[in-house]
Structures are given as C-alpha cells and as structure tokens.
Amino acid sequence: MAFIAVALAIVLMPLAAYAIDVGTVSAAAAALQEATATAALEAAQQLDEVDFRSSGVMTIDAVAARSVARAVLAADAPSASVSSVTVSGAEVTVAAGELVQLPLDFLPARMVRLEAVASATLTGGYDRPSSRLPLPSSASEYWFGQRD
C-alpha cells in the first residue's frame, strides 16, 4: 500500500498535471488558429472598390482589411492580439499571437506563447451558369386523357 501511494504521488500526479497543461494549450491553439482563419477570410472580402472600378482588377483594401481582421480577432479570441496583417494584391495574411497561462504550472514555463498564421484570397464570384447544370426544362404541360 505504501508503494502504491508513493507511486501515485511520484508518477501519476505529475502525469495528470502534464496532461491537463497540454490539453489547455492544445485547445487554446486550436481556438486561436480558427479565429485567425476567420479573420483572414473576413479581411479578404474587403474589395478595393475604387481600384476595381478604375482598372477592373480585384485587390483588397488594405486599411479595411486590417480593421476587419482586428475586429474579428477581438470578437472571436479576446485575449489574442494581431501581430500583422499583410495585403498583397488579392491575398491577405493574418498573423496572431496569444499568451496562455498554464493551469497547473507543471511545465517549466508558467505561460506559453501561441502563434497562428492564416491566408485567404479574394476571388471572383458567380458570373455565368456552370456547364455542369442540367438544361432548362420546358414549361409546357402535357396532358394524357381528358382535361377538366
């Protein structure tokens, strides 16, 4: 019995603490990556209308993209911060970071810095029907037999 008590204290308790700390970090990393990807998608939808109307080329409005990326990240992951928002033509890349405090302090560091990067591209929308759609059907009616 004494051996089990010692083994429990020496082996299993630190292992459980490690599992809880790693689980916390993994969950926070997944949430940060999802929030960063959402911010990149929203930022990529900020079309520079003036440039599009003058040249017909779709580019992203850099100022609006930065503003939207910060707003989305603040709403989805309040403790995260935007490291950078890079706009290059029709592509936007959002980098974000977050400090996560470990609940049980088993790892040598009491806090872990997480980083996430996501990119999205502005693409054109619907401009004509797909050739894979079925042909339109006729609107005429066919009657077999007597009509009331």
N, C-alpha and C positions, 0 to 999 in steps of 0.2 A: 504494500500500500504506500509506503514511503517513497519507493522508487517511482510509482505512477504519479504521485504528487509532485515530485521533483521534475520528472519528465514533462509533465503538463506545464509546469511553470517555465521550464527552460526551452522547450521545443515548441509546444503547441500555441502558447500565448503570443510569442513573437511572430509566429507564422500567421496567426489570425490577424494581428495588427498590421502586418505587411500586406495581407490580402485586402484589408479594408482601405489602407492608404492607396494601393494600386487601383482598386476599384473606383475610388473617388477621383483619382487622376484620369483614369480612362473615361469615366462618364463626363468629366469636365472637358476633356479633349474632344470628345465626340460632339458635345453641345457647341463648343467653340468653332469646330470645323463646319457644322451645319449653319450656324449663324453667319460665318464668313462667306460661305457659298451663297446663302440667301442675299447677303449684302452685295455680292458681286453680280448676281442675277438682276437685282433691282437697279444697281448702278449702270449696268449695260443697257438698260432700257431708256436711258436719258439721251435721246436723239438731239443732236445739234441741228435744230430746225433751220437756222439761218444758213448754215453751210449746205444743208441738204437742198434747200430751195435754190440756192445760187449755183451749186455745182452738180447736184444730183447724186453726190457721194454720201453714203451714210457714215457719219462719225459720231462719237459720243461727246456730249457737252461735259468737259472735264470738271467744271465748277459744280454743276448739278450732280454729277456722278459722285464726287467727294461728299457732298452734302447728304445725298441719299444713303450712301454707304455708311456714314457715321450715324445717321438716324436709325437705320435698320439694325445696325450692330448694337446701338444703345437700347433698342427695344427688345431684341432677342437675347442679348448677353450683356446685362447692365454692368458687370464687373470687368468686361473686356474693353480694350482700347484699340483704336485703329492705328497700326504702325505706318501704313502707306496705302495710297490709292493711286495706281499708275494707269494712265489712259494712253493708249497708243492706237490711234485710228478708230477702229470699231471694236477694239478689245480693251477690257478693263481688268486689272488685277488688284485684289484687295488682300492686304496682309494685316493680321490682327494678333494681339497677344493678351495674355491674362495670367495673373498670379493666383495660384490656388494654394490655400493653406491646408496642410495635411491634418486630418482629424486626430490621429493618434501619435504623431511625431516619431514613428518608428524608423523612417529613413533618416539619413544624416542631415538632410536639409529640412527645415520646417515648412518651407514654401517651395513650390515648383512653378517655373515659368513655362507656360504653354504658348506655342505659336501655331498659326494656321494661315494658309495661303490658298486663295481660290481665284480662278479666272473665268470670265464669261465674255461672249462675243455677241455683238449686236448683229442680227441677221434680218433680212427682208421677210415680210410676212406673205400672206396669200395674195397672189397676183393673177392667177388663172386656174381653171379646174385641172385636176390631175388626170392624166390619160388612163389611170387605173380605175376611174369611177365608171359605173355602168352607164350605157347610153340612156338618154331620157326615154321614158315610156310614153306611149300615145295617150292622150286624154280622152279619146273617143270610147264610147261604150258599145259592147257587142251584146245583143240580146238573142237568145235562142228561145223560140216559142212566142207566146203572145205577150204583148206589153199592155199593162193596165192603163 
